[in-house]
Structures are given as structure tokens and as C-alpha cells.
């Protein structure tokens, strides 16, 4: 018997994308089209069910909920089930959309324990909504003795090391290995990751569309093929390209195939303000005008106006060339020798040097750098946006 499943997560529909300015609305539509493409792939591949591992919506308001239901009804017409859990952005009980009536092919897990859904022959699917965000959701889990494959949907953070910046529903490597599960459909990280341990396969598919400049990896959705082979059936010698498989000869097998998704590029250029020609060369050499471009200026200078001038020049030359273009000032300014500068500019720099000495954290330091940049731009008569 063969069961095909499609695993996706972290779509983040209705994401405001405020950082993209006037292009944000266009990008929101592209994110929605990426989810439509996932639905189409599910139909093309003839899967039994789609696994949605959290953060379908970007916030609990879930404005796209009526449109999402129409896609679910489309899946129903093709005999495809939808098994979903909320995430940390569209969590319960805040997200009322998950409490509304759905087509009969949709099942939303809403319990705080991993209870199995068993309405698909040969499959036991567990899902959880954790109220305790620091709880190791798989720590004490043990699968039931029911026959068939055992799969869990978990929106959580896989802990590669003990030193992590976040502790959201952590899943430790030993939790994966001890779970006894065949497959864990993870959500929360926005890029593909293989977190398999022992006999348990565990993956993050990543978001179908890039959400910010940290999402540089290729976009994929995961096609999971479960085979319960008859005794004596030979085990395939190798997994297909772009897939991974595990199992034993004449036994059950699991293959994981990365199905690629087309998406707009997000490109970051690191530029030293002491070499502006190289910065321009890097930007001008980008041939993809449909890309989102971020230039981050770094370097040390005693003249803060240099960064402002470079930023103005870059924006003037390239802002209309790409889908989105933005310049960040991360330069470090050394302000010295101001005691005898009695001009307005000198007094301003003197006050900003005093303010820079009292920064509380990196966020406060960033505010000071922006204030310094905008202040100097205003003093040289630049048009502020």
C-alpha cells in the first residue's frame, strides 16, 4: 500500500510586509499564489492529504480565511484531506478562523496532547497545540500500538544546540529519536531543514515563498511517500534525485522528495563605505530586476555624511531598477575633534557623540545611527523620505 502526503508550513498569509513599502501589497499576492501552487501540486501528485504544520496565517485575524476555505473545497473535490495545526502566529484560541466550520475533508488539531487522527487507512496522524510555549512537546510522547504509519504535526523549534536565541516549544534531537514516529512534519523555521534522528524522519519544509532577507534558500514543498511493502518485495537501491529514503528490504519505506517552488530572489549586498565604487559594481552586476535587493553599508568613518551621500546616490540610481531596493546604514562613526567646531553641524555631532555613549542596547544604537544619518542629511539639504 502506498500513501502520498504533501508537507508544507509557515505560509504566513496576510503578512503586512511593511518593510517592503509600496511593493508590500504585490508581494502579499505572490505569497497567496505560492500557496495556490502548493494546492495545485497536491492535486497533480495525487496525494492523500496535505499536512499544514502551523502559521498558515500571519496573525489571528486571518483575513484570508474565506479564500482558504475555497481552496480546501477544491481539494475536497479531488478527494484530498487537509490536516492542520495552528502555529505561534495564528494560535488558538486567538485565531477564530480555526474554530469555524470547515469542509468535511479538513481536520484542525486543537488539543494540548498528541492524540491520533485515524480516519485515513494505514495512517495515524498526531497533532498538538501547546499552551506552554516552553514545553518540550515530544519529550514524553509515545506512539500508540495501532498498525500503520505514525506521523506527527508539530510547530516547534528544533534545538540543534543548548544555546539558542528562542525557546518556543523546543524539540530536542533525543525527543525525535525516542518518539517512535515514522515522520515528524515540523513547522516554525522558514527554510528547509532535515532534523531526522535514528529511524524517525523529521523535516521543516520552509515557507513556500520567501518572507524576508533571511530566507535565501530555495523554496520547496515536501512530497512524502509511504510504502507498506509485502514481504519479499525488494527495497529500492536508491532514492530518486532530490529525495531521501529509509527502510529495510521487504519492509515499510519512507521517501521524502523536495518539490521546487519558483520564487522571487532576495539578495543582500554587504558594502564598505570606504569603497563606494565596489558597492555600485555589485549592485549593477545583478541581472535579476525582479529581485528584492538590500544593501547594508558598513565600515568606520569620522565623517557621518559620507554614508548619507552614498545612500542617496544608491537610491537615486537603483530604486527604480529592481522590484524592491533598500539601503541600511550600519557604519560605525568615530566623532573626534569637535571641541572647536562651533557650527550647527559641529554642535549636532557633539550632542550625538554624547548620546552614542549612553546607548542601552543594539536597538538603541541603531536609532542613534539613524538619527545621526537623517540629521546630517537634513543639514546638507537632502530630501528626507
LINKAWO-V246525 format. One record per residue. RES is the residue in one letter. OMEGA is omega in radians with two decimals (999 if undefined). BURIAL is # if it has 16 or more other ideal C-beta (glycine too) atoms within 10 Angstrom, else .. Layout:
BEGIN
((RES & OMEGA & BURIAL) (RES & OMEGA & BURIAL))
END
This chain:
BEGIN
((X & 3.13 & .) (X & 3.07 & .) (X & 3.10 & #) (X & 3.13 & #) (X & 3.06 & #) (X & -3.05 & #) (X & 3.07 & #) (X & -3.12 & #) (X & 2.95 & #) (X & 3.09 & #) (X & 3.09 & #) (X & 3.03 & #) (X & 3.14 & #) (X & 3.06 & #) (X & -3.09 & #) (X & 3.12 & .) (X & -3.07 & #) (X & -3.14 & .) (X & -3.12 & .) (X & 3.07 & #) (X & -3.06 & .) (X & 3.12 & .) (X & -3.08 & #) (X & -3.10 & .) (X & 3.10 & .) (X & -3.13 & .) (X & 3.08 & #) (X & 3.12 & #) (X & 3.11 & .) (X & 3.09 & .) (X & 3.10 & #) (X & 3.12 & #) (X & 3.08 & .) (X & 3.10 & #) (X & 3.06 & #) (X & 3.11 & .) (X & 3.08 & #) (X & 3.11 & #) (X & -3.14 & #) (X & 3.12 & .) (X & 3.11 & #) (X & 3.14 & #) (X & -3.13 & .) (X & -3.09 & .) (X & 3.13 & #) (X & -3.09 & .) (X & 3.07 & #) (X & -3.09 & #) (X & 2.97 & #) (X & 3.06 & #) (X & 3.12 & #) (X & -3.00 & #) (X & 2.96 & #) (X & 3.13 & #) (X & 2.96 & #) (X & 3.10 & #) (X & -3.13 & #) (X & 3.12 & #) (X & -3.05 & #) (X & 3.14 & #) (X & 3.03 & .) (X & -3.10 & #) (X & -3.10 & .) (X & -3.03 & #) (X & 3.13 & #) (X & 3.12 & .) (X & 3.11 & .) (X & 3.12 & #) (X & 3.12 & #) (X & 3.08 & .) (X & 3.10 & #) (X & 3.10 & #) (X & 3.06 & .) (X & 3.08 & #) (X & 3.13 & #) (X & -3.14 & #) (X & 3.11 & .) (X & 3.10 & .) (X & -3.10 & .) (X & 3.11 & #) (X & 3.08 & #) (X & 3.08 & #) (X & -2.98 & #) (X & 2.97 & #) (X & 2.99 & #) (X & 3.08 & #) (X & 3.12 & #) (X & 3.09 & #) (X & -3.13 & #) (X & -3.00 & #) (X & 3.01 & #) (X & 0.11 & #) (X & -3.03 & .) (X & -3.07 & .) (X & -3.08 & #) (X & -3.10 & .) (X & -3.13 & #) (X & -3.14 & #) (X & -3.14 & .) (X & 3.13 & .) (X & 3.14 & .) (X & 2.98 & #) (X & -3.04 & .) (X & 3.14 & .) (X & -3.06 & #) (X & 3.06 & #) (X & 3.13 & #) (X & 3.07 & #) (X & -3.13 & #) (X & -3.14 & .) (X & -3.12 & .) (X & 3.02 & .) (X & -3.10 & .) (X & 3.11 & #) (X & -3.03 & .) (X & 2.95 & #) (X & -2.95 & #) (X & -3.08 & .) (X & 3.06 & .) (X & -3.09 & #) (X & 3.10 & .) (X & -3.05 & .) (X & 3.01 & #) (X & -3.06 & #) (X & -3.14 & #) (X & 3.07 & #) (X & -3.05 & #) (X & 2.97 & #) (X & -3.04 & #) (X & 3.06 & #) (X & 3.11 & .) (X & -3.04 & .) (X & 3.13 & .) (X & -3.10 & .) (X & 3.01 & #) (X & -2.92 & #) (X & -3.14 & #) (X & -3.00 & #) (X & -3.06 & .) (X & -3.09 & .) (X & 2.98 & #) (X & -3.11 & .) (X & 3.11 & #) (X & 3.13 & .) (X & -3.11 & .) (X & 3.10 & .) (X & 3.12 & .) (X & 3.12 & #) (X & -3.13 & #) (X & -3.04 & #) (X & 3.10 & #) (X & 2.99 & #) (X & -3.08 & #) (X & 3.02 & #) (X & -2.95 & #) (X & 3.12 & #) (X & 3.05 & #) (X & -3.07 & #) (X & 3.10 & #) (X & 3.10 & .) (X & 3.10 & .) (X & -3.12 & .) (X & -3.11 & .) (X & -3.11 & .) (X & -3.04 & .) (X & 3.14 & .) (X & -3.08 & .) (X & 3.14 & #) (X & -2.99 & #) (X & 3.02 & #) (X & 3.12 & #) (X & 3.13 & #) (X & -3.14 & .) (X & 3.08 & .) (X & 3.11 & #) (X & -3.06 & #) (X & -3.09 & #) (X & -3.03 & #) (X & -3.07 & #) (X & -3.13 & .) (X & 3.04 & #) (X & -3.09 & #) (X & 3.05 & #) (X & 3.11 & #) (X & -3.06 & #) (X & 2.99 & #) (X & 3.05 & #) (X & 3.04 & #) (X & -2.97 & #) (X & 3.07 & #) (X & -3.12 & #) (X & 3.06 & #) (X & 3.05 & #) (X & -3.11 & .) (X & -3.09 & #) (X & 3.05 & #) (X & -3.14 & #) (X & -3.13 & .) (X & -3.09 & .) (X & 3.06 & #) (X & -3.12 & #) (X & -3.06 & #) (X & 2.80 & #) (X & 3.08 & #) (X & -3.01 & #) (X & 3.13 & #) (X & 3.11 & #) (X & 3.10 & #) (X & -3.14 & #) (X & -3.08 & #) (X & 3.10 & #) (X & -3.03 & .) (X & 3.06 & #) (X & -3.10 & .) (X & -3.09 & #) (X & -3.10 & .) (X & 3.08 & .) (X & 3.13 & .) (X & -3.14 & #) (X & 2.88 & #) (X & -2.99 & #) (X & 3.06 & #) (X & -3.10 & #) (X & 3.10 & #) (X & 3.14 & #) (X & 3.13 & #) (X & 3.04 & #) (X & -2.98 & .) (X & 3.08 & #) (X & 3.08 & .) (X & 3.13 & .) (X & 3.09 & .) (X & -3.07 & .) (X & 3.09 & .) (X & -3.14 & .) (X & -3.07 & .) (X & -3.10 & .) (X & 3.07 & .) (X & 3.11 & #) (X & 3.11 & .) (X & -3.12 & .) (X & -3.12 & .) (X & 3.06 & #) (X & -3.10 & #) (X & 3.05 & #) (X & 3.13 & #) (X & 3.13 & #) (X & -3.09 & .) (X & 3.10 & .) (X & -3.10 & .) (X & 3.12 & .) (X & 3.13 & #) (X & 3.10 & #) (X & 3.03 & #) (X & -3.11 & #) (X & -3.11 & #) (X & 3.07 & #) (X & 3.10 & #) (X & -3.04 & #) (X & 3.08 & .) (X & 3.10 & #) (X & 3.12 & .) (X & 3.11 & #) (X & 3.13 & #) (X & 2.97 & .) (X & -3.03 & #) (X & 3.08 & #) (X & 3.09 & .) (X & 3.07 & #) (X & -3.08 & .) (X & 3.09 & #) (X & -3.09 & .) (X & 3.10 & #) (X & 3.09 & .) (X & -3.06 & .) (X & 3.14 & #) (X & 3.13 & .) (X & 3.10 & .) (X & 3.13 & #) (X & 3.14 & #) (X & -3.14 & .) (X & -3.13 & .) (X & -3.09 & #) (X & -3.10 & .) (X & 3.11 & .) (X & -3.07 & .) (X & -3.07 & .) (X & -3.12 & .) (X & 3.10 & .) (X & -3.06 & .) (X & 2.94 & #) (X & -3.03 & #) (X & 3.03 & #) (X & 3.05 & #) (X & 3.12 & #) (X & -3.13 & .) (X & 3.09 & #) (X & -3.14 & .) (X & -3.12 & #) (X & 3.14 & .) (X & 3.04 & #) (X & 3.14 & .) (X & -3.09 & .) (X & -3.10 & #) (X & -3.14 & #) (X & 3.13 & #) (X & 3.13 & #) (X & -3.14 & #) (X & 3.13 & #) (X & 3.12 & #) (X & 3.14 & #) (X & -3.11 & .) (X & -3.14 & .) (X & -3.13 & #) (X & -3.12 & .) (X & -3.05 & .) (X & -2.93 & .) (X & -3.04 & #) (X & -3.13 & .) (X & -3.09 & .) (X & -3.04 & .) (X & 3.08 & #) (X & 3.09 & #) (X & 3.14 & #) (X & -3.09 & #) (X & 3.11 & #) (X & 3.09 & #) (X & 3.11 & #) (X & 3.09 & #) (X & -3.12 & .) (X & 3.07 & #) (X & -3.06 & .) (X & 3.05 & #) (X & -3.07 & .) (X & -3.13 & #) (X & 3.03 & .) (X & -3.12 & .) (X & -3.02 & #) (X & -3.07 & .) (X & 3.14 & .) (X & -3.07 & .) (X & 3.08 & .) (X & 3.09 & .) (X & 3.13 & .) (X & 3.14 & .) (X & 3.13 & .) (X & 3.11 & .) (X & 3.14 & #) (X & 3.12 & #) (X & 3.12 & .) (X & -3.13 & .) (X & 3.08 & #) (X & 3.09 & #) (X & 3.14 & .) (X & -3.11 & .) (X & 3.14 & #) (X & -3.02 & .) (X & -3.11 & .) (X & -3.07 & .) (X & -3.10 & .) (X & -3.10 & .) (X & 3.12 & .) (X & 3.10 & .) (X & 3.11 & .) (X & 3.10 & .) (X & 3.10 & .) (X & 3.13 & .) (X & -3.14 & #) (X & 3.10 & #) (X & 3.12 & .) (X & 3.12 & .) (X & -3.13 & #) (X & -3.13 & #) (X & 3.13 & .) (X & 3.12 & #) (X & 3.09 & #) (X & 3.12 & #) (X & -3.12 & .) (X & 3.10 & .) (X & 3.04 & .) (X & 3.14 & .) (X & 3.09 & #) (X & -3.11 & .) (X & -3.14 & .) (X & 999 & .))
END
